[in-house]
Amino acid sequence: ALVPETTAHTINNQPSLYWYASGTTENPVKFTLIYANPLDVVGADVEPVLETDIEKLTTGIQAIDLSKHNVELKTGTEYEWSVTVAMGEEQGSSDIITSGTIKRVEQTAELTKKISAAKEKELPSIYAESGLWYDAIASLSRLIEKYPDDKTLREYRTNLLEQVDLKNIVE
């Protein structure tokens, strides 16, 4: 999971969540999003907020866009998400699992002003400086898709990942 060890934040109600796959697999892969503390959420169910199969796991950085699954994060609520590769017939300890936590926070008026005045390539830095991990990695990943030959963007993503001890991610 491309996340820090602590709960990371977003201002987006339908963010994309990122992870890294070191190779491909034919094994079943499942994405799951749950409430981290369902007893703290009014009307929450212990059932997953989202559980879906990942059709094709490829090598490299992967993402799931919550908007494509009609899932909206509640402000102030912490969620846990995971990607599981089933390694056998039965669900169990041999499965490969990566996970992270996310919390949607309110966007401040100051941040709104900064975002409005920013150039496209300045957004990842603004998000990172504001402690919005998911928004920083998502905006940076979108820029890399848009400008695939811009090595500076890839270096910035590498630096961002190194800040949260994800030094082994290579793309």
N, C-alpha and C positions, 0 to 999 in steps of 0.2 A: 504494500500500500504506500502510495506516495504521500505520506503524512508524517508530521512530527509525532513524538511519543505521547504528547499531551493532546487534549482535545483541541482541534483547530477550528477556526471560525470562518463564516461566510456571511455576506449580506444578501446573497442570492437565494430566493425561495426555491429554485429548481437548479441547483448547481450540477456540474459534472464532477464525478469522483474518479480519481486516477490510480492506477497500479501498474506495476512492471511485471512482464512475463519474460523469463529467461529463455523460453523456447515454446514450441507449439505442442499441443497434445490432442489426442483423440478422446481422452477421458472426459466425462461430463464436468462442466464448469457451471457453478451457480453463484449468482450475486444475491446478497440478502441485506436488507436495511431494516433495523429494528429500533424501537425506543431504547435508549440506554438505561433509563429508569422509568419503566412503564407505570409504576405506582405514583410518580410525580406528575403524570400527564392526565388531565381530566378527560375522561371518555376513552382513554387509551386501551388498546387490546394487547394481549401478549403475543398475538399473531404478528408475523412480520408486516411492516409497512409496505415492503416490496420484496418479492422473491421471484427471480427470473433466471432462466438458463442463458448462459453466454454461448451463442451459436458457434463461433469460431474464435478460439484463442490463438492469437498470433504472437510472434516474438516482438518485444518492445513495449513501449508505453501504451496502455489500454485506458479506455474511459467508458463510463456509463453516464449518459445524460438523463437526469431525473425527469426533465420536461417531456422526454419521449415516452415516459411511463406514467405521465399525469400524476406525479408525486410532488407535493409541495411541503417543504420543511416549515414547521411552526417556529416563530421567533421565540428565542429563549429556551428552546427544547434541545436536549442533547440526544444524538442518534449514534448508533454503532452500525457500521457496514462491514461486510466481509465478502471476499471472493474465495470460493472453495473449489479445489480440483479433487474430484472423487477418485481415489486410487484403487478402489476395490468394489466388489458387489455391495457390501454393507457399508453404511456410513460409520466412520470410526476414526481411530487414532492414526491411521495411515494416510488420511486425507491431508492435502496441502492447503493451508488456510492463511490468508493475509487479511488484516482488518485495520480499521481506523475509526476514530470518532469525529463527529462534526456537530457544531452548534451554530444555528443561525442567530445573528445578532442584529440589532437596529443599526441602520446607517445614520451617522451623525450629519448635521447640517454642514459642518466643516468638511467632512469627507465628500459629500455631494458637490460642494463647491470645487474641491480639488479635482474630482473626476471630470466635472464639466469643463474645466479649464485645461485639462491634460491633453497632450497628443497621444495617439494610439499606443506608441511604444513606451510611453511613460507610465501607463496604467499598472503593469506588473509591480513596479517599484512602489507606487502609491499604495497598492493593496498590501504588499509585503510590509512596508513601514507602518501600516495601520493594523498589522497583526491578522490580516485576512488571508490565511494560507491558501484556502481553496480558490479564492478569487485570483490570487497571484499566479498560482500554477495553471489555472484555466486560461487566464488572459495570455499568459506566456505561451502556452501550448497552441492557442488559436493563432497567435502571431507567427509561431514556427510553421504552422500549416500554411499560412498566407504568404510568408517569406521564407521558403525552405532553404534558400541559399545564404541567408543571413547567419553567419557563424556566431556573431555576437549574441544573438538570442539563445542559441544552444548553450553557449558558455554561461550565460546568465542563469539558464535553467539548471545547469550543472552546479553552479555556485549555490543556488537556492536549495537544491537537494542536499548538497554537502552541509549546509547549515543545520539540517535536521538529521545528520548522520546517515544519509543515503548516498554514500560515496561510490557504491558499486554499480549504480545505474548508468548504463552506457547506451547511447542511441546515436 
